[in-house]
Amino acid sequence: AWYTSVQQEYATRRSAGNALLTRLGCTVAGGQAGMFVWARTPDHAPEAKVLSNAILHQAHVFITPGSIFGPAGERYLRLSLCSPLETLETAAERLAGFTIPGHGGGAA
């Protein structure tokens, strides 16, 4: 029962994380598992570190730039699912008005 409840909780968090990243214009590949969601950044977005810093400073939400894990992560963000659902919902609210640097037309 405990294992099933943990699986359900992470599935709920994953759904919220996927929605948050999709609203940013990122592409989330299906079939991911574990405590993180990886998402490809939009082509018009700056490099992952610049985008992550902009998200942190403008929306006060930290999403890890994939580039810290090596060059293959350059166009990716990694979102942790270790926080409660309420925290992910708060992050989504903070990102509602976020504009990707250099894009000017909203998150996507």
Secondary structure, 3 states (H helix, E strand, C coil): CHHHHHHHHHHHHHHHHHHHHHHCCCEECCCCCCCEEEEECCCCCCCHHHHHHHHHHHHCCCCEEHHHHCHHHCCEEEEECCCCHHHHHHHHHHHCCCCCCCCCCCCC
